[in-house]
Amino acid sequence: MLQKRRMENLRFLGDLRLKTVHLKNNIEISANSLSFHGADRLCAYRGYLSITVEQHLYARHRVRLRFPFLPCVVQHGGNHHCYYYPIELLEICLPQLSPDSTN
């Protein structure tokens, strides 16, 4: 039952456009999935330096997470690379409506 609910949520998540709020030049991303672990347990840099996503965000951007245990949004990149974005550092982008649309 839990796996079925997770798959339904992931389908909904794939349609959303998200925007970062912690960068100097914020970017839009599309989410591919959610992580099982939070930023306090996920390894950054594919585990190369043995630091977590939470530690990376503080060292690189001076951002302290209020909820590091929440799952992260995962965006898949090239060559099996995954980008992890904590949920609290993202906002939902609303679709831009053209002035001539009368819906």
VOBA-1610 file (N, C-alpha, C; in pm, whole numbers, padded with zeros to 5 digits, always signed):
BEGIN
Met+00082-00120+00000Met+00000+00000+00000Met+00087+00126+00000Leu+00190+00126+00084Leu+00278+00242+00093Leu+00353+00264-00038Gln+00396+00155-00102Gln+00467+00166-00229Gln+00375+00222-00338Lys+00248+00182-00337Lys+00152+00232-00435Lys+00131+00383-00418Arg+00117+00428-00293Arg+00099+00570-00266Arg+00223+00649-00308Arg+00341+00592-00284Arg+00465+00659-00323Arg+00472+00676-00475Met+00432+00574-00550Met+00435+00583-00696Met+00336+00688-00747Glu+00220+00699-00684Glu+00123+00802-00723Glu+00179+00942-00697Asn+00245+00960-00584Asn+00305+01089-00553Asn+00417+01124-00650Leu+00495+01026-00691Leu+00605+01051-00784Leu+00553+01090-00921Arg+00440+01031-00964Arg+00380+01071-01091Arg+00335+01216-01087Phe+00276+01257-00976Phe+00234+01396-00959Phe+00355+01489-00955Leu+00460+01446-00888Leu+00580+01528-00873Leu+00650+01552-01006Gly+00645+01455-01096Gly+00712+01469-01225Gly+00654+01578-01312Asp+00529+01617-01289Asp+00466+01722-01369Asp+00496+01862-01317Leu+00552+01872-01198Leu+00576+02003-01137Leu+00708+02064-01184Arg+00707+02195-01198Arg+00831+02271-01219Arg+00864+02336-01086Leu+00986+02318-01040Leu+01029+02370-00911Leu+01141+02471-00932Lys+01154+02564-00838Lys+01257+02667-00847Lys+01334+02670-00716Thr+01466+02677-00724Thr+01549+02687-00604Thr+01534+02827-00546Val+01553+02838-00415Val+01544+02969-00349Val+01671+03003-00272His+01773+02920-00279His+01893+02942-00199His+02014+02989-00279Leu+02006+02989-00411Leu+02120+03025-00494Leu+02117+03173-00531Lys+02233+03225-00571Lys+02239+03363-00617Lys+02157+03378-00746Asn+02175+03286-00838Asn+02094+03279-00960Asn+02009+03153-00951Asn+01886+03167-00904Asn+01800+03051-00884Asn+01763+02989-01018Ile+01749+02857-01017Ile+01722+02782-01140Ile+01592+02704-01127Glu+01532+02672-01240Glu+01414+02586-01243Glu+01458+02443-01268Ile+01396+02351-01197Ile+01428+02209-01215Ile+01298+02132-01232Ser+01311+02013-01284Ser+01198+01919-01287Ser+01240+01800-01202Ala+01154+01759-01115Ala+01186+01651-01022Ala+01165+01516-01088Asn+01259+01424-01064Asn+01245+01289-01114Asn+01195+01193-01007Ser+01234+01216-00882Ser+01190+01129-00774Ser+01218+01196-00640Leu+01184+01125-00534Leu+01214+01168-00398Leu+01311+01069-00336Ser+01399+01118-00252Ser+01493+01029-00185Ser+01425+00963-00065Phe+01479+00851-00022Phe+01427+00785+00098Phe+01483+00851+00223His+01604+00902+00216His+01671+00962+00331His+01671+01114+00318Gly+01699+01179+00429Gly+01707+01324+00430Gly+01846+01374+00394Ala+01860+01506+00390Ala+01988+01568+00354Ala+02095+01540+00458Asp+02055+01505+00579Asp+02154+01475+00683Asp+02216+01336+00666Arg+02160+01252+00577Arg+02213+01117+00556Arg+02255+01089+00413Leu+02217+01175+00318Leu+02254+01154+00178Leu+02395+01203+00152Cys+02473+01123+00082Cys+02611+01161+00050Cys+02613+01253-00072Ala+02686+01363-00059Ala+02708+01454-00172Ala+02830+01405-00250Tyr+02842+01448-00373Tyr+02955+01413-00460Tyr+02972+01261-00475Arg+02862+01189-00481Arg+02862+01043-00495Arg+02941+00973-00385Gly+02954+01036-00269Gly+03025+00978-00157Gly+03175+00995-00162Tyr+03225+01072-00259Tyr+03370+01087-00279Tyr+03439+01151-00159Leu+03383+01256-00103Leu+03446+01327+00008Leu+03386+01291+00143Ser+03293+01198+00147Ser+03226+01155+00270Ser+03157+01270+00343Ile+03094+01360+00267Ile+03015+01465+00330Ile+02871+01450+00285Thr+02781+01499+00367Thr+02639+01488+00336Thr+02592+01611+00259Val+02472+01603+00207Val+02412+01715+00135Val+02396+01834+00230Glu+02359+01808+00353Glu+02344+01915+00452Glu+02478+01987+00475Gln+02586+01912+00488Gln+02718+01972+00508Gln+02762+02051+00385His+02733+01998+00266His+02767+02068+00142His+02696+02203+00134Leu+02567+02205+00166Leu+02491+02329+00158Leu+02545+02435+00254Tyr+02589+02392+00372Tyr+02644+02489+00466Tyr+02782+02537+00420Ala+02867+02446+00376Ala+03003+02484+00336Ala+03003+02569+00209Arg+02919+02537+00114Arg+02921+02606-00015Arg+02833+02732-00017His+02714+02723+00043His+02617+02832+00032His+02584+02899+00166Arg+02640+02850+00276Arg+02611+02902+00410Arg+02462+02895+00443Val+02401+02784+00408Val+02258+02761+00433Val+02246+02651+00539Arg+02181+02684+00649Arg+02150+02584+00752Arg+02006+02538+00731Leu+01990+02407+00721Leu+01856+02351+00700Leu+01782+02343+00833Arg+01656+02381+00831Arg+01573+02369+00951Arg+01523+02226+00967Phe+01500+02157+00855Phe+01446+02021+00856Phe+01534+01929+00772Pro+01654+01897+00817Pro+01745+01817+00735Pro+01703+01671+00719Phe+01607+01626+00798Phe+01564+01487+00794Phe+01456+01462+00689Leu+01400+01567+00629Leu+01298+01550+00525Leu+01361+01498+00397Pro+01286+01423+00316Pro+01343+01372+00191Pro+01380+01485+00096Cys+01470+01454+00005Cys+01515+01551-00095Cys+01452+01518-00230Val+01434+01620-00311Val+01391+01602-00449Val+01514+01564-00529Val+01501+01462-00613Val+01614+01412-00691Val+01593+01450-00837Gln+01696+01509-00896Gln+01697+01537-01039Gln+01813+01458-01098His+01782+01374-01196His+01885+01290-01257His+01957+01369-01365Gly+02089+01363-01360Gly+02171+01430-01460Gly+02237+01327-01550Gly+02333+01370-01626Gly+02404+01280-01715Gly+02502+01191-01641Asn+02536+01079-01703Asn+02635+00986-01650Asn+02600+00935-01510His+02474+00904-01487His+02424+00847-01361His+02443+00941-01242His+02449+01070-01267His+02465+01167-01159His+02327+01210-01109Cys+02315+01229-00978Cys+02190+01275-00918Cys+02216+01406-00843Tyr+02126+01501-00863Tyr+02131+01627-00789Tyr+02023+01620-00681Tyr+02059+01647-00557Tyr+01966+01642-00445Tyr+01933+01783-00399Tyr+01804+01814-00391Tyr+01757+01944-00346Tyr+01664+01923-00226Pro+01699+01974-00107Pro+01608+01964+00007Pro+01476+02036-00023Ile+01369+01978+00022Ile+01235+02031-00007Ile+01219+02174+00041Glu+01279+02207+00154Glu+01260+02342+00209Glu+01331+02451+00127Leu+01415+02413+00033Leu+01485+02511-00051Leu+01425+02521-00191Leu+01303+02469-00208Leu+01236+02472-00338Leu+01099+02538-00325Glu+01056+02600-00433Glu+00919+02650-00440Glu+00860+02608-00574Ile+00729+02599-00579Ile+00660+02556-00700Ile+00645+02674-00794Cys+00682+02655-00920Cys+00666+02759-01022Cys+00525+02750-01078Leu+00456+02860-01077Leu+00322+02864-01135Leu+00334+02880-01285Pro+00245+02817-01361Pro+00251+02831-01507Pro+00221+02974-01549Gln+00294+03020-01648Gln+00273+03154-01701Gln+00156+03150-01800Leu+00054+03228-01774Leu-00063+03232-01862Leu-00049+03351-01957Ser-00080+03327-02082Ser-00076+03437-02178Ser-00199+03526-02160Pro-00190+03655-02190Pro-00304+03746-02169Pro-00426+03712-02255Asp-00406+03646-02370Asp-00521+03615-02455Asp-00591+03485-02417Ser-00542+03411-02316Ser-00612+03289-02275Ser-00731+03328-02187Thr-00847+03272-02215Thr-00970+03309-02144Thr-01023+03195-02059Asn-00935+03110-02007Asn-00980+02995-01926Asn-01013+03038-01789
//
